[in-house]
Structures are given as C-alpha cells and as structure tokens.
Amino acid sequence: MKKILIIILLTIPLHLLAIEQKEIYIQATDAYKAKDFKTSYSLFSKLYITNLSDANLNFMLGVSAYEIGNYNIALAAFERVEMLDPANLRNKLEKARTFYMLKMYENAELSFKEVLSNPLIPQNVRENIEIYLSRMIKEQKKSFTYVTLNINTIYDSNVNNAPIDDTYNIGITRYATAKEKSDGAVETSVGITNIYDIGEANGFALKNKAFVYIKRHFQRDEYDINYFSYMPSLLYKYTKYTFEMAGGVDAMTLGDKSYLQTLSLMPRFEYEHSQTLRSLTHFRYQVKEFKQESQKDLNANHYEISYGLQSILTPRSYIQANITGVQEKKKRGTRVDVDYEEYKFDVAYANQITPTYGAELYSQIRKREYNDYSGLFNSKRDDLAKSVGVGLSVRMFEDLLLRFNARYDRVDSNQDVFSYEKYTLSAGVVKTF
C-alpha cells in the first residue's frame, strides 16, 4: 500500500507537468502563427530541452529566434531539425538565411546552392534565393554565377502531332491524314544565371539569365531544335513584396533552318500573404517574328496575363495553381490560324519525400478559340487541350540528380485534322555548378 501511494505521489507531478507543457505549446504555437515571435520564442525556449526530438517544435523555435535576431540559437535549432528531418527543404533555406545573417558567407552560399540544386523548389523561391545571393555578393565584393546542366533521353510517340483520326472531311470530300511519327531524341540544356546586388539589404539586384536548349532526334532530324534565350532583369524586394522587370530575346531553329525570333517584356509581382501562402502575377508582351518567307503571315503580337496562388503545405511540399489568359494578334495577312484567345488552368504539386527521392505531379487544361472563320472547314477553330505529367527525382550526389518524367497530352478540336494525342517519356541527369 505504501509503495502504491509513493507511485501515485510521484506520478501526479509528472502528469501536471505534461498538462502544463501542452498548454505552453498551444500558447507558443498560437503566438507563432500570429507572428508574435518574441512571445513564441520565450515559450518555445521553455520546452525545447525536453523536446529535442520534436522537429516541428525546433523549427518554430528556430524561426522565432531568427525573427528576433537570436541567430546563434536559430542556427542550433535548424541544425537539430536537419538531423531529425533531412528532407525538410524549408529548414535548409532557413538555415542558409541564418548563415547569411551570421556573416558565415561560405556556409550560406553552399546551403543556398544546395536548395537551388533541387528542381522541385518553386520558381519564386528560386528567385528569392537569388536575391539573398546578390546581397552576399555586395558584402564579398564579387558577382555570383551558377550553372545548371540537364541531359535527357526522351521518347515521343507522336513527334509530328499527327491527327487521331485516319481521315478528315473538307466539305463532302474525305482526305487521309498524316501518319504518326514516333522517335527518340537526346535533349541537352544549359542555364546560366548571374546576379549582382546594387542596393541595400532590402533593395535592388540585377539578374542576367541565359538558356540554351538542343534537341537531336535519332531519325527525324527535320524536327531537331536549337533554342537560345537571354533574359536580363531588375529585381526589387521589400518585406512582403517582390517585383521583377524582365526583358527577353529568343531565337529558335527547326531542322537546319532559322524558324522564330521573339522580343518580350515581362513585369512580375509577388506578394507574401503569410509564411505559407503567396500570390504571383505577371504580364508579358511578346513580339513574334517567323524567319522563313513562307511563314511571315504567322508574325504576331502576344499578350499574356497570369495569376498564381502558391501554398506551402509542409516544409517539404507545396502546391501551386495558375490561371492564364493569352491573346495573339497577327501583324499582316489573312491566315485564319493566327488570331486567337486562350485560357488555361494548371496545377503543380511537388514533394521532397526523403533526402534522396522527390516527386511532382502536373496537370493542365487549355481552351483556345480562333477568331477567324475558316471557309475550308466552314467553322471557327476551337481546341480543348489536356495534359497530365508525373516526375521523379533521385539525388545521387550533393549536386547531381537523376530525373524521370512521363507526360500525356491530348487536343480535341472541332476541326478534326487538328486533334491529336501523344505521350512522352524522359530520363536524364541534372548537374548544378
């Protein structure tokens, strides 16, 4: 009886302590969500010693410490999280930011580059990292350049987008359609990004980005592609807002002939509603000029406006939805396949499942309506396109990944000759320098 009484007396304080810790945790989490980081830091500091294996608690402690300027405490918390949850991309980014605030620039650069090497991170996160790198550039009196090399082997079931049906009608006459041509190819792409800070901590940065893409088919060399783009831009970031003004020039060859050149201007704006929710919008004006004389009537002005909403679901996953409106207006001629309005909706989901494996899903639906009446088909052309894709990445080394992708596309048109479907498979490597 005496032993039982002793056990009860010892258990009661432990039970009360557990209740008290739970209440403190709830209060700390509420303060964290309300961005009252001074309070959340004070409360989490009372808990972490007995919760060293709680990755979520330590991450919130790290963010709270970072926000009130206790960078050494923040770094220790983020390092604990990395040991507990090495696939946590958000933690890697916060650790890199903390290195930067501690002026540990070499560590910060390595950590930022590790995040950049992951193809699953959203484009806007990539651009925010570039802003941090540009600030380090100013501190270190140097410019920063990183290079991404991608080599893929692909299979395309319908290289020439041949129609689904074997025949199509013009009036009462029936004609045979082109046959599908399947082929494999090797794709090589190189992206080079250089950034330089020209402002204060919350200020301006210059970014120059060049991209080269080469596609060589095994048999159908008439579909070989060379593509080059150059995009200089001015970035400005202030607290929750990021603004970018980008220009662009593109050139493309098809087969062995010059095919298309474009000039574009694209302002982009991002707003951070919270730590897990962002709005992204852009407007693009582009001038398209086709190089072959027989295609000059395809020259057009391209207008595009897009709004996206991105939600960070967990520190290792996100989902983003975009809605985009497009209009193209021809510059000359009477072709009926140039002027159109297009509306598209796409969703992308990515998850860094483990430090080694990551996955992404993508889907899009697109509605395109042409403005000009076709006397040949006795109608205005109306297309509905659907796409779905899945990807898998496998990290082999720190800056080398294997990538596997599969995609299915289908277009249904009221003018049957433009309806087609295809699937593409690809496997390759991504290397970051």
N, C-alpha and C positions, 0 to 999 in steps of 0.2 A: 504493500500500500504506500509506503514511504517513497519507494522508487518511482511509482506511478505519479505521485504528487510532484516529485522533483522534475520528472519529464514534462509534465504539464506546465510547471512554472517556467521551465526553460523554453518551451515551445511558444508560449504566449508572446514574449517579446519579439521572437523571430517573425511570428505572424503579423504583429503590429508593424514591424519594420518593413515587411513586404507590402502591406497596405500603404504605408507612408511613401515608400519608393514609387509605387504605382501612381499615387496622387501627384507626386513631384513630376513624374514622367509625363503625365497628361498635361500638367500646367506648362512644362517646358516645351512640349510639342505644340501646344496652342500658341505660346509666345513665338515660337519659331515660324509657324505658319503666318502669324500676324506681322512678321519681320521685326519683332521686338527682340533683337539679337542680344542686347545687354542682359535682359531677363532670362532668355533661353540659355545663354552661356552660364550664368550664375547657377541655374537649376541643374543643367546637364553636368556641371562640374561636381555636383554632389553625388552623381550617380555613376560616373564612368568607371571608377575604381572597382566597383562590384559588378560592372557590365562590360569588361574588356572584350568579351567575345560577341558583343552586340554591334554588328556592322552599321545598322541604321542609326543607333544612338550615337556612335562615334562620328558618323558622317555629319549629323546635325550639330554635334559639338564642334566639329572642325569648321563648318560653315559659320556658326555663331562666333567662334573665336576669330576667324578671318574678318568678318564684318566689323568687329570692334577693334581690330588691329593687333590682336594677340597671335602673331603669325607663327611663332615657335610652337605654341600649343596647338594651333590649327594643323601644322605640318605633322606633329606627332599623331594627332587623331587620324589624319588622312593616311598616314603610313600604316596604322593599325587596320584601317578599313581595307587597304590594299592586300594585306596579309590574309584577311578574312574573306574578301570578295575580289579576287584579282581581275574579274571580267567587268568590273564597275567602271565604265567609261567616264561617267560624270566625276567620279572620285579622282581619276587620273588627271582630268582637266583642272579640278580644284587644287590638286597638289602642285601642278605646274604653275598656276597663278600664284600660289603661296611661295614657291621658289622665287618667282619674279619679285614679289614684294619684299623678300628677304635679300634681294640683290644677288641671289645664287644663280647667275645667268646661265652658266653652262648646264646646270641641272635643269633649269627651266626650259632651255632650248631642247634638250634631249627629251624631256617629258612632253612638251608641246609636239615635237616631231613624232613621238610615239602615237599620240592621238591622231595627228594628221595622216599617219600611215594606214589608218583604219578606214576602208571605203564605206563603212556603214554609218559614219557620222553625217549629219545633215550639212548641206552646203552653207547655211548661215552660221553654224557652229564653226565650220572651217574658216569662214571669213573673220569671225571674232577672234579666233586663234591667231590669224594673220595680223590683226591689229595689235595683239599683245607682242608678237614677234617684232613688229615695227617699232614698238616702244623700246624693246631691248636694243634694237639697232641704234637708236638715238643714244642710249646710255653707253653702248660699247663702241660708238663711232664707226659702225660698219653697216653694210647692207646685208639682207638675208635672202637667200635663194634656196628653194627646194624643188626637186625634180621627181616626177612620178613616171615610171615606165611600165607599160602594160603590153603583154604579148598574149594573144589568144589564137586558138584554133577553133574555127566555127563550122557548123553545117547549117545550110539554109535550104529548106525543102522547096522553095519557090523563088528563086533569085529574080526572075523577071516579072513577078506579080501577075502570073497568068490567071485568067478568069476561072471561076469554079466550074461553070458550065462549058461543055464542049462546043456549043454553038450559041449565037445570039442573033436577034432579029433587027433588021432595018426595014421598016415598013412591013411588007409581007414576005420579004426575002430573008432567007436564013443563011448565015455565014459561019464558017468554022473559026474558033478562037485559037489563040496561040497555045502551045503545049507548055506545061510546067517544065522549068529547067532547075534541077537541084544541083548543088555544088558545095564543096568545102572551100575554105579560104583561111589565110593567115592574116590576122589584124595586128598591127603594131601602132601604138600611140605613145606620145611623149608630151607631158605637160610640164611647163617651166613657169614658176611663179617667183617674182622678185618684189619685195616690199621695202618701203623706206618711210620712216616717220618724219613728218615735217611740222608737227605741232606739239602741244603739251600732252600730259597723260591722257586727258580726255580731249583729243583733238584730231588732227588730220594725218592721213597716211596716203602715200602713193603706191599703187599696185600695178605691175605690168605682168600680164599673163599671156603666154604663147602656147599654142597647142598644135601638134602635128599628128595626122592620122593617115595610115597607109593600109590599104586592103588589097590583097592579091589572091585571086581565085585560082584554084587548081586547074580548071578547064575553061571557064567562061571569062576570059580576060577582057571582054568588052564591058564587063561590069566592075572592073578594077577601079579603085578610088584613091586619089590623093587629095588630102584636105589640109588646109592651114588656116589658123585664125590667130589674130593678135588683138588683145583687149586691154588697153590702159584704163585705169580708173582712179578716182579720188574718193577716199573713204573718210567718213567723219563719224565718230561715236561720242555720244554724250549720255551718260547714265543709261536710261532705258531705250534710247533711240540709236539706231544705226542708219546712216544714209550713204549711198554709193552712187556716183555718177560715172557710168562706164560708156566708152566708145568701143567700136569694134570694126575690124575689116576681116573678111573671109574670102578664100579662094578655093575652088574645087575643080578637079579634073575627073572625067568619067571615061574609062578606057584610056586612050592615049591623047584625048582631046580636051582642051580647056572648055569647061562647062558653065561655071557660075562664079560670079563675084558679088559680094554684098558689102554695104556700109551700114552701120547701125549706131543708135544712141539709146542707152537704157538707164534711166534713173531707177534705183531700188531703195525701198524703205522697210525697216524692220522695227517693230515695237514689242517690248517685253512686258506682257501683262503681269506675269509672275515668274517665279523661277522655273516653272514647268509649262508655261503657255506663252506662245509668241505668234504675232501676226506678221506676215511677209507679203509685200506687194511690189509689183514692178510694172513699168510701161516701157514698151520697146517700139521704136520706129526703125524700119529697115528698108533700104533700097536694094532691090534685086536686079542684077543685070546678067542676062544669059549671053554667052560669048559666041555661040555659033549663029551665023546669019539666019539660018532656018528657024531659030528659036527666039529671035528678037521680040516677037509678039508676046512672049511669056514674061517680059520685063514688067515688074510690078512694084508698088509701094506696099509694105507690110506693116500693119498696126496690131499691137498685142497688148492686152492688159490682163493682169493676173492677181488673184488674191489667194494666199495660203494660210492655213492655221496649223501650227505645229504643237503637239503635246508630248512632253517628256513623260512617258508612262512610268518608267522606273529608271534608276541610274544607268541601266544598260540597254534600254529600249525606247523607241519613240514611234509615233505615227504622225503622218502629215497628209493633209488633204488640200488640193488646189483646184480652183475653178478659173478657167481662162477663156477669154473671148478674143477672136482673131478676125481681122478683115484684110483682104488683099484686093488692090485696085490696079488694073492694068494701065500701062502708060500709053499704049497705042494699039491699033489693030482691032480685029473683030472676032478674035478667038473666044469661044464660049466656055473654055476651061481655065480661066484666069481669075475673074472676079468671083469672090465667094465670101461668106461669113461662116465662122466655125466656132463651136462652143465645146469645150472639153472639161471633163472632171476626172481627176486621178487621185489615187490614194497609195501611199507607200508606208510600209511597216518594216522596221529593222530591229534586230535583237542580237546583241553580243552574248550568246548563250553561255559560253565559257571563255576563258582566255584564248583558247585555240579555235573554237568554232563560232561562227556568226551566220545569221540567216536573214534574208529580206524577201518581202512579198510586194508585188506591184500590180496595179490594175488601172485601166483607163477606159473611158467611153467617150467617143468623139462624134459629134454631129456636124456635118459640113453641107451647106446649101449653096449651090452656084446661082448666080444672079441672071445669067443669060440663057435664053431659050435655045434649045438645040433643034433645028429643023430636021436634022438627021434622025434623031430619036423621038421627035415630037414631044419633048418634055424638057424641063429644067432638071439638071442632075442633082441628086440628093443622096448623100452617102452616110451610113452609120457604121462606125468602126469600133471594135472592141479588142482590147489587149489584156493579157494576164502574163505575169512572169514570176519566177522564183529564182533566188540566188543563194549560194552557199560559199562562205569564205573559210579557209583553213590557214591559220598562221603557222608557217614553217620555222621562220626565224623572226628576230625583232622587227625587221623591215622588209620581209618577204612573205607574200601571201599567195595561196592558190585560190582561184576563183572559178566557180561553176555556175552557169546560168542556163535556164530554159525559158523560152517565151513562145506564146501562141498569139497570132494576130488574125483577125477576120474583118473584112469590109463587105458590107451588103449595100448595093447601090440599086436605085430604081432603073438605071441603065446597066443591064446585066454584064456587059463587057468589062465593067469596072469593079465587079465583085470578085474578091479573091480571098484565099486564106493561106497561111504559112506557119511553120514553126521553125525556130532556130535554137540550136544548142551550141554552147561555147564552153571551153575550158582553157585556162591560162594562168599566168602569174602576174602579180603586181609588185613592183620594187620601188621603194622610196629612197631617195638620196638626200 
